[in-house]
């Protein structure tokens, strides 16, 4: 209980001191700072990497889907052919 009271008191004290709650110039939106353009470029690079990864994962699953569809079609053709051969051998 003492820990909760201490944390509450500390939170209220920090909240009452506005100079401790100011954000840095990056968070406040200093658009002309060189770090702002560096952070924006880093974000664009991360989006690009994520796009490449998701595209790769999607293409793998698309390949699996196409391969499974082709195997199913070949299996159906094989079973049809086997049935025709069996029927032809019974009639002969």
PyMOL Python script that loads the backbone (N, CA, C, O; Angstrom):
from pymol import cmd

cmd.read_pdbstr("""\
ATOM      1  N   UNK A   1       0.829  -1.187   0.000  1.00  0.00           N
ATOM      2  CA  UNK A   1       0.000   0.000   0.000  1.00  0.00           C
ATOM      3  C   UNK A   1       0.872   1.248   0.000  1.00  0.00           C
ATOM      4  O   UNK A   1       0.534   2.252  -0.626  1.00  0.00           O
ATOM      5  N   UNK A   2       2.006   1.175   0.714  1.00  0.00           N
ATOM      6  CA  UNK A   2       2.897   2.325   0.766  1.00  0.00           C
ATOM      7  C   UNK A   2       3.484   2.621  -0.617  1.00  0.00           C
ATOM      8  O   UNK A   2       3.698   3.779  -0.976  1.00  0.00           O
ATOM      9  N   UNK A   3       3.742   1.556  -1.389  1.00  0.00           N
ATOM     10  CA  UNK A   3       4.319   1.737  -2.715  1.00  0.00           C
ATOM     11  C   UNK A   3       3.342   2.460  -3.633  1.00  0.00           C
ATOM     12  O   UNK A   3       3.733   3.335  -4.406  1.00  0.00           O
ATOM     13  N   UNK A   4       2.086   2.092  -3.543  1.00  0.00           N
ATOM     14  CA  UNK A   4       1.073   2.761  -4.371  1.00  0.00           C
ATOM     15  C   UNK A   4       0.939   4.227  -3.994  1.00  0.00           C
ATOM     16  O   UNK A   4       0.839   5.093  -4.864  1.00  0.00           O
ATOM     17  N   UNK A   5       0.936   4.499  -2.722  1.00  0.00           N
ATOM     18  CA  UNK A   5       0.829   5.888  -2.261  1.00  0.00           C
ATOM     19  C   UNK A   5       2.036   6.701  -2.722  1.00  0.00           C
ATOM     20  O   UNK A   5       1.902   7.855  -3.127  1.00  0.00           O
ATOM     21  N   UNK A   6       3.216   6.083  -2.655  1.00  0.00           N
ATOM     22  CA  UNK A   6       4.430   6.767  -3.067  1.00  0.00           C
ATOM     23  C   UNK A   6       4.413   7.044  -4.574  1.00  0.00           C
ATOM     24  O   UNK A   6       4.805   8.127  -5.010  1.00  0.00           O
ATOM     25  N   UNK A   7       3.958   6.065  -5.373  1.00  0.00           N
ATOM     26  CA  UNK A   7       3.869   6.263  -6.814  1.00  0.00           C
ATOM     27  C   UNK A   7       2.843   7.331  -7.176  1.00  0.00           C
ATOM     28  O   UNK A   7       3.072   8.138  -8.076  1.00  0.00           O
ATOM     29  N   UNK A   8       1.724   7.335  -6.481  1.00  0.00           N
ATOM     30  CA  UNK A   8       0.706   8.350  -6.719  1.00  0.00           C
ATOM     31  C   UNK A   8       1.226   9.738  -6.369  1.00  0.00           C
ATOM     32  O   UNK A   8       0.999  10.690  -7.116  1.00  0.00           O
ATOM     33  N   UNK A   9       1.909   9.860  -5.262  1.00  0.00           N
ATOM     34  CA  UNK A   9       2.478  11.135  -4.856  1.00  0.00           C
ATOM     35  C   UNK A   9       3.537  11.600  -5.855  1.00  0.00           C
ATOM     36  O   UNK A   9       3.601  12.783  -6.190  1.00  0.00           O
ATOM     37  N   UNK A  10       4.355  10.683  -6.323  1.00  0.00           N
ATOM     38  CA  UNK A  10       5.386  11.020  -7.302  1.00  0.00           C
ATOM     39  C   UNK A  10       4.760  11.466  -8.626  1.00  0.00           C
ATOM     40  O   UNK A  10       5.226  12.425  -9.240  1.00  0.00           O
ATOM     41  N   UNK A  11       3.709  10.777  -9.063  1.00  0.00           N
ATOM     42  CA  UNK A  11       3.015  11.150 -10.299  1.00  0.00           C
ATOM     43  C   UNK A  11       2.398  12.532 -10.189  1.00  0.00           C
ATOM     44  O   UNK A  11       2.508  13.341 -11.110  1.00  0.00           O
ATOM     45  N   UNK A  12       1.759  12.798  -9.086  1.00  0.00           N
ATOM     46  CA  UNK A  12       1.145  14.112  -8.892  1.00  0.00           C
ATOM     47  C   UNK A  12       2.195  15.212  -8.824  1.00  0.00           C
ATOM     48  O   UNK A  12       1.975  16.307  -9.342  1.00  0.00           O
ATOM     49  N   UNK A  13       3.320  14.940  -8.199  1.00  0.00           N
ATOM     50  CA  UNK A  13       4.386  15.925  -8.100  1.00  0.00           C
ATOM     51  C   UNK A  13       4.956  16.239  -9.482  1.00  0.00           C
ATOM     52  O   UNK A  13       5.158  17.405  -9.822  1.00  0.00           O
ATOM     53  N   UNK A  14       5.215  15.204 -10.276  1.00  0.00           N
ATOM     54  CA  UNK A  14       5.734  15.427 -11.624  1.00  0.00           C
ATOM     55  C   UNK A  14       4.710  16.123 -12.506  1.00  0.00           C
ATOM     56  O   UNK A  14       5.076  16.928 -13.362  1.00  0.00           O
ATOM     57  N   UNK A  15       3.451  15.827 -12.311  1.00  0.00           N
ATOM     58  CA  UNK A  15       2.402  16.481 -13.074  1.00  0.00           C
ATOM     59  C   UNK A  15       2.254  17.950 -12.727  1.00  0.00           C
ATOM     60  O   UNK A  15       1.845  18.753 -13.565  1.00  0.00           O
ATOM     61  N   UNK A  16       2.582  18.298 -11.507  1.00  0.00           N
ATOM     62  CA  UNK A  16       2.457  19.680 -11.070  1.00  0.00           C
ATOM     63  C   UNK A  16       3.634  20.533 -11.537  1.00  0.00           C
ATOM     64  O   UNK A  16       3.554  21.761 -11.496  1.00  0.00           O
ATOM     65  N   UNK A  17       4.708  19.917 -11.972  1.00  0.00           N
ATOM     66  CA  UNK A  17       5.882  20.648 -12.438  1.00  0.00           C
ATOM     67  C   UNK A  17       5.925  20.619 -13.970  1.00  0.00           C
ATOM     68  O   UNK A  17       6.481  19.682 -14.544  1.00  0.00           O
ATOM     69  N   UNK A  18       5.358  21.609 -14.633  1.00  0.00           N
ATOM     70  CA  UNK A  18       5.252  21.566 -16.093  1.00  0.00           C
ATOM     71  C   UNK A  18       6.593  21.579 -16.818  1.00  0.00           C
ATOM     72  O   UNK A  18       6.693  21.062 -17.931  1.00  0.00           O
ATOM     73  N   UNK A  19       7.640  22.166 -16.199  1.00  0.00           N
ATOM     74  CA  UNK A  19       8.918  22.195 -16.892  1.00  0.00           C
ATOM     75  C   UNK A  19       9.508  20.793 -17.044  1.00  0.00           C
ATOM     76  O   UNK A  19      10.332  20.582 -17.933  1.00  0.00           O
ATOM     77  N   UNK A  20       9.126  19.855 -16.230  1.00  0.00           N
ATOM     78  CA  UNK A  20       9.649  18.493 -16.379  1.00  0.00           C
ATOM     79  C   UNK A  20       8.867  17.693 -17.410  1.00  0.00           C
ATOM     80  O   UNK A  20       9.313  16.623 -17.824  1.00  0.00           O
ATOM     81  N   UNK A  21       7.718  18.188 -17.829  1.00  0.00           N
ATOM     82  CA  UNK A  21       6.886  17.447 -18.757  1.00  0.00           C
ATOM     83  C   UNK A  21       7.002  17.929 -20.189  1.00  0.00           C
ATOM     84  O   UNK A  21       6.248  17.459 -21.041  1.00  0.00           O
ATOM     85  N   UNK A  22       7.905  18.838 -20.494  1.00  0.00           N
ATOM     86  CA  UNK A  22       8.070  19.324 -21.850  1.00  0.00           C
ATOM     87  C   UNK A  22       8.748  18.258 -22.694  1.00  0.00           C
ATOM     88  O   UNK A  22       9.673  17.578 -22.248  1.00  0.00           O
ATOM     89  N   UNK A  23       8.276  18.130 -23.903  1.00  0.00           N
ATOM     90  CA  UNK A  23       8.867  17.164 -24.811  1.00  0.00           C
ATOM     91  C   UNK A  23      10.085  17.775 -25.494  1.00  0.00           C
ATOM     92  O   UNK A  23      10.282  18.990 -25.464  1.00  0.00           O
ATOM     93  N   UNK A  24      10.888  16.931 -26.102  1.00  0.00           N
ATOM     94  CA  UNK A  24      12.058  17.419 -26.823  1.00  0.00           C
ATOM     95  C   UNK A  24      11.611  18.111 -28.108  1.00  0.00           C
ATOM     96  O   UNK A  24      10.439  18.047 -28.480  1.00  0.00           O
ATOM     97  N   UNK A  25      12.544  18.769 -28.779  1.00  0.00           N
ATOM     98  CA  UNK A  25      12.186  19.505 -29.995  1.00  0.00           C
ATOM     99  C   UNK A  25      11.719  18.552 -31.090  1.00  0.00           C
ATOM    100  O   UNK A  25      10.903  18.939 -31.927  1.00  0.00           O
ATOM    101  N   UNK A  26      12.213  17.323 -31.103  1.00  0.00           N
ATOM    102  CA  UNK A  26      11.781  16.347 -32.102  1.00  0.00           C
ATOM    103  C   UNK A  26      10.306  16.003 -31.892  1.00  0.00           C
ATOM    104  O   UNK A  26       9.537  15.938 -32.851  1.00  0.00           O
ATOM    105  N   UNK A  27       9.920  15.787 -30.652  1.00  0.00           N
ATOM    106  CA  UNK A  27       8.529  15.424 -30.373  1.00  0.00           C
ATOM    107  C   UNK A  27       7.589  16.610 -30.566  1.00  0.00           C
ATOM    108  O   UNK A  27       6.424  16.439 -30.923  1.00  0.00           O
ATOM    109  N   UNK A  28       8.096  17.786 -30.333  1.00  0.00           N
ATOM    110  CA  UNK A  28       7.255  18.965 -30.469  1.00  0.00           C
ATOM    111  C   UNK A  28       7.103  19.398 -31.923  1.00  0.00           C
ATOM    112  O   UNK A  28       6.276  20.258 -32.227  1.00  0.00           O
ATOM    113  N   UNK A  29       7.882  18.818 -32.816  1.00  0.00           N
ATOM    114  CA  UNK A  29       7.692  19.074 -34.228  1.00  0.00           C
ATOM    115  C   UNK A  29       8.589  20.134 -34.830  1.00  0.00           C
ATOM    116  O   UNK A  29       8.119  20.942 -35.630  1.00  0.00           O
ATOM    117  N   UNK A  30       9.852  20.160 -34.478  1.00  0.00           N
ATOM    118  CA  UNK A  30      10.794  21.092 -35.096  1.00  0.00           C
ATOM    119  C   UNK A  30      11.090  20.583 -36.502  1.00  0.00           C
ATOM    120  O   UNK A  30      11.946  19.718 -36.688  1.00  0.00           O
ATOM    121  N   UNK A  31      10.378  21.122 -37.488  1.00  0.00           N
ATOM    122  CA  UNK A  31      10.456  20.631 -38.856  1.00  0.00           C
ATOM    123  C   UNK A  31      11.790  20.949 -39.524  1.00  0.00           C
ATOM    124  O   UNK A  31      12.204  20.232 -40.435  1.00  0.00           O
ATOM    125  N   UNK A  32      12.459  21.993 -39.096  1.00  0.00           N
ATOM    126  CA  UNK A  32      13.691  22.407 -39.759  1.00  0.00           C
ATOM    127  C   UNK A  32      14.937  21.737 -39.181  1.00  0.00           C
ATOM    128  O   UNK A  32      16.040  21.957 -39.682  1.00  0.00           O
ATOM    129  N   UNK A  33      14.782  20.942 -38.159  1.00  0.00           N
ATOM    130  CA  UNK A  33      15.937  20.288 -37.547  1.00  0.00           C
ATOM    131  C   UNK A  33      16.455  19.176 -38.461  1.00  0.00           C
ATOM    132  O   UNK A  33      15.664  18.484 -39.102  1.00  0.00           O
ATOM    133  N   UNK A  34      17.777  19.000 -38.525  1.00  0.00           N
ATOM    134  CA  UNK A  34      18.323  17.946 -39.380  1.00  0.00           C
ATOM    135  C   UNK A  34      17.932  16.552 -38.899  1.00  0.00           C
ATOM    136  O   UNK A  34      17.853  15.616 -39.695  1.00  0.00           O
ATOM    137  N   UNK A  35      17.692  16.417 -37.616  1.00  0.00           N
ATOM    138  CA  UNK A  35      17.291  15.103 -37.107  1.00  0.00           C
ATOM    139  C   UNK A  35      15.890  14.739 -37.574  1.00  0.00           C
ATOM    140  O   UNK A  35      15.568  13.557 -37.693  1.00  0.00           O
ATOM    141  N   UNK A  36      15.056  15.732 -37.840  1.00  0.00           N
ATOM    142  CA  UNK A  36      13.692  15.445 -38.301  1.00  0.00           C
ATOM    143  C   UNK A  36      13.720  14.757 -39.658  1.00  0.00           C
ATOM    144  O   UNK A  36      12.986  13.794 -39.877  1.00  0.00           O
ATOM    145  N   UNK A  37      14.557  15.240 -40.572  1.00  0.00           N
ATOM    146  CA  UNK A  37      14.627  14.592 -41.880  1.00  0.00           C
ATOM    147  C   UNK A  37      15.267  13.214 -41.756  1.00  0.00           C
ATOM    148  O   UNK A  37      14.881  12.292 -42.475  1.00  0.00           O
ATOM    149  N   UNK A  38      16.231  13.059 -40.865  1.00  0.00           N
ATOM    150  CA  UNK A  38      16.855  11.746 -40.670  1.00  0.00           C
ATOM    151  C   UNK A  38      15.848  10.739 -40.123  1.00  0.00           C
ATOM    152  O   UNK A  38      15.817   9.588 -40.558  1.00  0.00           O
ATOM    153  N   UNK A  39      15.032  11.170 -39.177  1.00  0.00           N
ATOM    154  CA  UNK A  39      14.017  10.277 -38.612  1.00  0.00           C
ATOM    155  C   UNK A  39      12.981   9.930 -39.667  1.00  0.00           C
ATOM    156  O   UNK A  39      12.549   8.780 -39.750  1.00  0.00           O
ATOM    157  N   UNK A  40      12.573  10.901 -40.476  1.00  0.00           N
ATOM    158  CA  UNK A  40      11.608  10.623 -41.546  1.00  0.00           C
ATOM    159  C   UNK A  40      12.171   9.632 -42.555  1.00  0.00           C
ATOM    160  O   UNK A  40      11.465   8.720 -42.988  1.00  0.00           O
ATOM    161  N   UNK A  41      13.433   9.801 -42.933  1.00  0.00           N
ATOM    162  CA  UNK A  41      14.058   8.854 -43.868  1.00  0.00           C
ATOM    163  C   UNK A  41      14.145   7.454 -43.270  1.00  0.00           C
ATOM    164  O   UNK A  41      13.944   6.462 -43.970  1.00  0.00           O
ATOM    165  N   UNK A  42      14.442   7.379 -41.983  1.00  0.00           N
ATOM    166  CA  UNK A  42      14.507   6.069 -41.326  1.00  0.00           C
ATOM    167  C   UNK A  42      13.132   5.397 -41.324  1.00  0.00           C
ATOM    168  O   UNK A  42      13.028   4.184 -41.503  1.00  0.00           O
ATOM    169  N   UNK A  43      12.097   6.181 -41.125  1.00  0.00           N
ATOM    170  CA  UNK A  43      10.742   5.630 -41.147  1.00  0.00           C
ATOM    171  C   UNK A  43      10.394   5.122 -42.538  1.00  0.00           C
ATOM    172  O   UNK A  43       9.792   4.057 -42.671  1.00  0.00           O
ATOM    173  N   UNK A  44      10.766   5.871 -43.583  1.00  0.00           N
ATOM    174  CA  UNK A  44      10.500   5.427 -44.956  1.00  0.00           C
ATOM    175  C   UNK A  44      11.246   4.138 -45.275  1.00  0.00           C
ATOM    176  O   UNK A  44      10.707   3.253 -45.938  1.00  0.00           O
ATOM    177  N   UNK A  45      12.472   4.034 -44.809  1.00  0.00           N
ATOM    178  CA  UNK A  45      13.248   2.807 -45.034  1.00  0.00           C
ATOM    179  C   UNK A  45      12.593   1.628 -44.329  1.00  0.00           C
ATOM    180  O   UNK A  45      12.507   0.534 -44.888  1.00  0.00           O
ATOM    181  N   UNK A  46      12.131   1.849 -43.099  1.00  0.00           N
ATOM    182  CA  UNK A  46      11.469   0.754 -42.375  1.00  0.00           C
ATOM    183  C   UNK A  46      10.187   0.322 -43.080  1.00  0.00           C
ATOM    184  O   UNK A  46       9.894  -0.872 -43.151  1.00  0.00           O
ATOM    185  N   UNK A  47       9.419   1.279 -43.601  1.00  0.00           N
ATOM    186  CA  UNK A  47       8.221   0.918 -44.362  1.00  0.00           C
ATOM    187  C   UNK A  47       8.587   0.135 -45.610  1.00  0.00           C
ATOM    188  O   UNK A  47       7.901  -0.823 -45.964  1.00  0.00           O
ATOM    189  N   UNK A  48       9.655   0.530 -46.276  1.00  0.00           N
ATOM    190  CA  UNK A  48      10.102  -0.189 -47.466  1.00  0.00           C
ATOM    191  C   UNK A  48      10.510  -1.617 -47.156  1.00  0.00           C
ATOM    192  O   UNK A  48      10.174  -2.539 -47.900  1.00  0.00           O
ATOM    193  N   UNK A  49      11.233  -1.804 -46.062  1.00  0.00           N
ATOM    194  CA  UNK A  49      11.655  -3.154 -45.663  1.00  0.00           C
ATOM    195  C   UNK A  49      10.437  -3.997 -45.315  1.00  0.00           C
ATOM    196  O   UNK A  49      10.355  -5.161 -45.705  1.00  0.00           O
ATOM    197  N   UNK A  50       9.494  -3.418 -44.587  1.00  0.00           N
ATOM    198  CA  UNK A  50       8.280  -4.156 -44.254  1.00  0.00           C
ATOM    199  C   UNK A  50       7.497  -4.529 -45.511  1.00  0.00           C
ATOM    200  O   UNK A  50       6.963  -5.633 -45.613  1.00  0.00           O
ATOM    201  N   UNK A  51       7.434  -3.611 -46.457  1.00  0.00           N
ATOM    202  CA  UNK A  51       6.757  -3.904 -47.716  1.00  0.00           C
ATOM    203  C   UNK A  51       7.407  -5.067 -48.445  1.00  0.00           C
ATOM    204  O   UNK A  51       6.714  -5.941 -48.966  1.00  0.00           O
ATOM    205  N   UNK A  52       8.735  -5.083 -48.486  1.00  0.00           N
ATOM    206  CA  UNK A  52       9.446  -6.192 -49.129  1.00  0.00           C
ATOM    207  C   UNK A  52       9.178  -7.519 -48.416  1.00  0.00           C
ATOM    208  O   UNK A  52       8.964  -8.544 -49.062  1.00  0.00           O
ATOM    209  N   UNK A  53       9.191  -7.491 -47.107  1.00  0.00           N
ATOM    210  CA  UNK A  53       8.961  -8.720 -46.342  1.00  0.00           C
ATOM    211  C   UNK A  53       7.547  -9.236 -46.579  1.00  0.00           C
ATOM    212  O   UNK A  53       7.358 -10.424 -46.838  1.00  0.00           O
ATOM    213  N   UNK A  54       6.555  -8.358 -46.492  1.00  0.00           N
ATOM    214  CA  UNK A  54       5.175  -8.791 -46.691  1.00  0.00           C
ATOM    215  C   UNK A  54       4.923  -9.250 -48.120  1.00  0.00           C
ATOM    216  O   UNK A  54       4.155 -10.185 -48.348  1.00  0.00           O
ATOM    217  N   UNK A  55       5.564  -8.601 -49.077  1.00  0.00           N
ATOM    218  CA  UNK A  55       5.440  -9.037 -50.468  1.00  0.00           C
ATOM    219  C   UNK A  55       6.041 -10.429 -50.644  1.00  0.00           C
ATOM    220  O   UNK A  55       5.465 -11.273 -51.331  1.00  0.00           O
ATOM    221  N   UNK A  56       7.182 -10.665 -50.034  1.00  0.00           N
ATOM    222  CA  UNK A  56       7.807 -11.982 -50.102  1.00  0.00           C
ATOM    223  C   UNK A  56       6.945 -13.060 -49.465  1.00  0.00           C
ATOM    224  O   UNK A  56       6.792 -14.142 -50.032  1.00  0.00           O
ATOM    225  N   UNK A  57       6.384 -12.784 -48.306  1.00  0.00           N
ATOM    226  CA  UNK A  57       5.522 -13.760 -47.639  1.00  0.00           C
ATOM    227  C   UNK A  57       4.289 -14.033 -48.486  1.00  0.00           C
ATOM    228  O   UNK A  57       3.876 -15.184 -48.631  1.00  0.00           O
ATOM    229  N   UNK A  58       3.699 -12.984 -49.045  1.00  0.00           N
ATOM    230  CA  UNK A  58       2.522 -13.156 -49.894  1.00  0.00           C
ATOM    231  C   UNK A  58       2.831 -13.969 -51.132  1.00  0.00           C
ATOM    232  O   UNK A  58       2.026 -14.808 -51.536  1.00  0.00           O
ATOM    233  N   UNK A  59       3.993 -13.735 -51.747  1.00  0.00           N
ATOM    234  CA  UNK A  59       4.340 -14.500 -52.948  1.00  0.00           C
ATOM    235  C   UNK A  59       4.602 -15.969 -52.622  1.00  0.00           C
ATOM    236  O   UNK A  59       4.307 -16.839 -53.441  1.00  0.00           O
ATOM    237  N   UNK A  60       5.144 -16.256 -51.456  1.00  0.00           N
ATOM    238  CA  UNK A  60       5.342 -17.659 -51.054  1.00  0.00           C
ATOM    239  C   UNK A  60       3.989 -18.351 -50.913  1.00  0.00           C
ATOM    240  O   UNK A  60       3.810 -19.461 -51.412  1.00  0.00           O
ATOM    241  N   UNK A  61       3.040 -17.710 -50.242  1.00  0.00           N
ATOM    242  CA  UNK A  61       1.722 -18.325 -50.080  1.00  0.00           C
ATOM    243  C   UNK A  61       0.993 -18.440 -51.416  1.00  0.00           C
ATOM    244  O   UNK A  61       0.267 -19.410 -51.636  1.00  0.00           O
ATOM    245  N   UNK A  62       1.170 -17.478 -52.301  1.00  0.00           N
ATOM    246  CA  UNK A  62       0.575 -17.565 -53.626  1.00  0.00           C
ATOM    247  C   UNK A  62       1.170 -18.740 -54.402  1.00  0.00           C
ATOM    248  O   UNK A  62       0.453 -19.453 -55.104  1.00  0.00           O
ATOM    249  N   UNK A  63       2.465 -18.933 -54.274  1.00  0.00           N
ATOM    250  CA  UNK A  63       3.112 -20.087 -54.909  1.00  0.00           C
ATOM    251  C   UNK A  63       2.590 -21.404 -54.360  1.00  0.00           C
ATOM    252  O   UNK A  63       2.345 -22.345 -55.116  1.00  0.00           O
ATOM    253  N   UNK A  64       2.420 -21.470 -53.040  1.00  0.00           N
ATOM    254  CA  UNK A  64       1.859 -22.687 -52.433  1.00  0.00           C
ATOM    255  C   UNK A  64       0.453 -22.961 -52.960  1.00  0.00           C
ATOM    256  O   UNK A  64       0.103 -24.102 -53.261  1.00  0.00           O
ATOM    257  N   UNK A  65      -0.346 -21.899 -53.066  1.00  0.00           N
ATOM    258  CA  UNK A  65      -1.725 -22.041 -53.545  1.00  0.00           C
ATOM    259  C   UNK A  65      -1.739 -22.562 -54.979  1.00  0.00           C
ATOM    260  O   UNK A  65      -2.479 -23.490 -55.303  1.00  0.00           O
ATOM    261  N   UNK A  66      -0.929 -21.969 -55.821  1.00  0.00           N
ATOM    262  CA  UNK A  66      -0.891 -22.399 -57.228  1.00  0.00           C
ATOM    263  C   UNK A  66      -0.389 -23.828 -57.358  1.00  0.00           C
ATOM    264  O   UNK A  66      -0.911 -24.597 -58.165  1.00  0.00           O
ATOM    265  N   UNK A  67       0.613 -24.189 -56.574  1.00  0.00           N
ATOM    266  CA  UNK A  67       1.150 -25.548 -56.632  1.00  0.00           C
ATOM    267  C   UNK A  67       0.102 -26.564 -56.172  1.00  0.00           C
ATOM    268  O   UNK A  67      -0.045 -27.624 -56.780  1.00  0.00           O
ATOM    269  N   UNK A  68      -0.619 -26.241 -55.107  1.00  0.00           N
ATOM    270  CA  UNK A  68      -1.654 -27.152 -54.611  1.00  0.00           C
ATOM    271  C   UNK A  68      -2.789 -27.288 -55.624  1.00  0.00           C
ATOM    272  O   UNK A  68      -3.324 -28.380 -55.816  1.00  0.00           O
ATOM    273  N   UNK A  69      -3.157 -26.184 -56.272  1.00  0.00           N
ATOM    274  CA  UNK A  69      -4.215 -26.216 -57.275  1.00  0.00           C
ATOM    275  C   UNK A  69      -3.797 -27.067 -58.470  1.00  0.00           C
ATOM    276  O   UNK A  69      -4.598 -27.845 -58.988  1.00  0.00           O
ATOM    277  N   UNK A  70      -2.551 -26.922 -58.907  1.00  0.00           N
ATOM    278  CA  UNK A  70      -2.044 -27.701 -60.032  1.00  0.00           C
ATOM    279  C   UNK A  70      -1.982 -29.189 -59.678  1.00  0.00           C
ATOM    280  O   UNK A  70      -2.330 -30.036 -60.500  1.00  0.00           O
ATOM    281  N   UNK A  71      -1.538 -29.511 -58.453  1.00  0.00           N
ATOM    282  CA  UNK A  71      -1.463 -30.913 -58.025  1.00  0.00           C
ATOM    283  C   UNK A  71      -2.854 -31.528 -57.957  1.00  0.00           C
ATOM    284  O   UNK A  71      -3.034 -32.690 -58.318  1.00  0.00           O
ATOM    285  N   UNK A  72      -3.842 -30.760 -57.496  1.00  0.00           N
ATOM    286  CA  UNK A  72      -5.210 -31.265 -57.426  1.00  0.00           C
ATOM    287  C   UNK A  72      -5.753 -31.543 -58.818  1.00  0.00           C
ATOM    288  O   UNK A  72      -6.398 -32.566 -59.050  1.00  0.00           O
ATOM    289  N   UNK A  73      -5.492 -30.632 -59.737  1.00  0.00           N
ATOM    290  CA  UNK A  73      -5.951 -30.810 -61.112  1.00  0.00           C
ATOM    291  C   UNK A  73      -5.286 -32.030 -61.755  1.00  0.00           C
ATOM    292  O   UNK A  73      -5.950 -32.794 -62.456  1.00  0.00           O
ATOM    293  N   UNK A  74      -3.979 -32.221 -61.526  1.00  0.00           N
ATOM    294  CA  UNK A  74      -3.279 -33.377 -62.079  1.00  0.00           C
ATOM    295  C   UNK A  74      -3.796 -34.673 -61.470  1.00  0.00           C
ATOM    296  O   UNK A  74      -3.891 -35.690 -62.157  1.00  0.00           O
ATOM    297  N   UNK A  75      -4.127 -34.639 -60.190  1.00  0.00           N
ATOM    298  CA  UNK A  75      -4.659 -35.828 -59.527  1.00  0.00           C
ATOM    299  C   UNK A  75      -6.021 -36.198 -60.110  1.00  0.00           C
ATOM    300  O   UNK A  75      -6.307 -37.376 -60.324  1.00  0.00           O
ATOM    301  N   UNK A  76      -6.850 -35.206 -60.365  1.00  0.00           N
ATOM    302  CA  UNK A  76      -8.158 -35.467 -60.973  1.00  0.00           C
ATOM    303  C   UNK A  76      -8.003 -36.035 -62.376  1.00  0.00           C
ATOM    304  O   UNK A  76      -8.717 -36.964 -62.753  1.00  0.00           O
ATOM    305  N   UNK A  77      -7.067 -35.477 -63.158  1.00  0.00           N
ATOM    306  CA  UNK A  77      -6.835 -35.997 -64.503  1.00  0.00           C
ATOM    307  C   UNK A  77      -6.316 -37.429 -64.455  1.00  0.00           C
ATOM    308  O   UNK A  77      -6.712 -38.259 -65.274  1.00  0.00           O
ATOM    309  N   UNK A  78      -5.445 -37.721 -63.515  1.00  0.00           N
ATOM    310  CA  UNK A  78      -4.900 -39.064 -63.383  1.00  0.00           C
ATOM    311  C   UNK A  78      -5.991 -40.057 -62.986  1.00  0.00           C
ATOM    312  O   UNK A  78      -6.047 -41.163 -63.524  1.00  0.00           O
ATOM    313  N   UNK A  79      -6.854 -39.671 -62.050  1.00  0.00           N
ATOM    314  CA  UNK A  79      -7.910 -40.594 -61.627  1.00  0.00           C
ATOM    315  C   UNK A  79      -8.913 -40.827 -62.758  1.00  0.00           C
ATOM    316  O   UNK A  79      -9.428 -41.935 -62.910  1.00  0.00           O
ATOM    317  N   UNK A  80      -9.193 -39.782 -63.556  1.00  0.00           N
ATOM    318  CA  UNK A  80     -10.085 -39.944 -64.709  1.00  0.00           C
ATOM    319  C   UNK A  80      -9.452 -40.880 -65.735  1.00  0.00           C
ATOM    320  O   UNK A  80     -10.127 -41.759 -66.271  1.00  0.00           O
ATOM    321  N   UNK A  81      -8.190 -40.700 -66.003  1.00  0.00           N
ATOM    322  CA  UNK A  81      -7.476 -41.545 -66.961  1.00  0.00           C
ATOM    323  C   UNK A  81      -7.416 -42.986 -66.465  1.00  0.00           C
ATOM    324  O   UNK A  81      -7.595 -43.919 -67.248  1.00  0.00           O
ATOM    325  N   UNK A  82      -7.167 -43.173 -65.177  1.00  0.00           N
ATOM    326  CA  UNK A  82      -7.100 -44.521 -64.609  1.00  0.00           C
ATOM    327  C   UNK A  82      -8.466 -45.205 -64.704  1.00  0.00           C
ATOM    328  O   UNK A  82      -8.537 -46.399 -64.993  1.00  0.00           O
ATOM    329  N   UNK A  83      -9.529 -44.474 -64.470  1.00  0.00           N
ATOM    330  CA  UNK A  83     -10.869 -45.031 -64.566  1.00  0.00           C
ATOM    331  C   UNK A  83     -11.174 -45.453 -66.013  1.00  0.00           C
ATOM    332  O   UNK A  83     -11.756 -46.514 -66.238  1.00  0.00           O
ATOM    333  N   UNK A  84     -10.784 -44.629 -66.985  1.00  0.00           N
ATOM    334  CA  UNK A  84     -11.018 -44.952 -68.392  1.00  0.00           C
ATOM    335  C   UNK A  84     -10.229 -46.198 -68.808  1.00  0.00           C
ATOM    336  O   UNK A  84     -10.736 -47.053 -69.533  1.00  0.00           O
ATOM    337  N   UNK A  85      -8.990 -46.284 -68.339  1.00  0.00           N
ATOM    338  CA  UNK A  85      -8.168 -47.461 -68.664  1.00  0.00           C
ATOM    339  C   UNK A  85      -8.778 -48.712 -68.044  1.00  0.00           C
ATOM    340  O   UNK A  85      -8.795 -49.765 -68.681  1.00  0.00           O
ATOM    341  N   UNK A  86      -9.267 -48.620 -66.841  1.00  0.00           N
ATOM    342  CA  UNK A  86      -9.879 -49.767 -66.162  1.00  0.00           C
ATOM    343  C   UNK A  86     -11.133 -50.203 -66.894  1.00  0.00           C
ATOM    344  O   UNK A  86     -11.355 -51.397 -67.092  1.00  0.00           O
ATOM    345  N   UNK A  87     -11.954 -49.247 -67.297  1.00  0.00           N
ATOM    346  CA  UNK A  87     -13.177 -49.576 -68.036  1.00  0.00           C
ATOM    347  C   UNK A  87     -12.855 -50.181 -69.398  1.00  0.00           C
ATOM    348  O   UNK A  87     -13.535 -51.102 -69.850  1.00  0.00           O
ATOM    349  N   UNK A  88     -11.828 -49.668 -70.045  1.00  0.00           N
ATOM    350  CA  UNK A  88     -11.441 -50.203 -71.371  1.00  0.00           C
ATOM    351  C   UNK A  88     -10.898 -51.621 -71.239  1.00  0.00           C
ATOM    352  O   UNK A  88     -11.128 -52.458 -72.112  1.00  0.00           O
ATOM    353  N   UNK A  89     -10.183 -51.894 -70.157  1.00  0.00           N
ATOM    354  CA  UNK A  89      -9.626 -53.235 -69.986  1.00  0.00           C
ATOM    355  C   UNK A  89     -10.733 -54.243 -69.619  1.00  0.00           C
ATOM    356  O   UNK A  89     -10.614 -55.427 -69.936  1.00  0.00           O
ATOM    357  N   UNK A  90     -11.793 -53.789 -68.961  1.00  0.00           N
ATOM    358  CA  UNK A  90     -12.896 -54.680 -68.623  1.00  0.00           C
ATOM    359  C   UNK A  90     -13.716 -55.022 -69.865  1.00  0.00           C
ATOM    360  O   UNK A  90     -14.246 -56.129 -69.960  1.00  0.00           O
ATOM    361  N   UNK A  91     -13.832 -54.117 -70.799  1.00  0.00           N
ATOM    362  CA  UNK A  91     -14.623 -54.348 -72.010  1.00  0.00           C
ATOM    363  C   UNK A  91     -13.860 -55.179 -73.037  1.00  0.00           C
ATOM    364  O   UNK A  91     -14.464 -55.762 -73.938  1.00  0.00           O
ATOM    365  N   UNK A  92     -12.561 -55.233 -72.906  1.00  0.00           N
ATOM    366  CA  UNK A  92     -11.772 -55.949 -73.902  1.00  0.00           C
ATOM    367  C   UNK A  92     -11.647 -57.405 -73.603  1.00  0.00           C
ATOM    368  O   UNK A  92     -11.008 -58.138 -74.358  1.00  0.00           O
TER     369      UNK A  92
END
""", "prot")
cmd.dss("prot")
cmd.show_as("cartoon", "prot")
cmd.util.cbc("prot")
cmd.orient("prot")
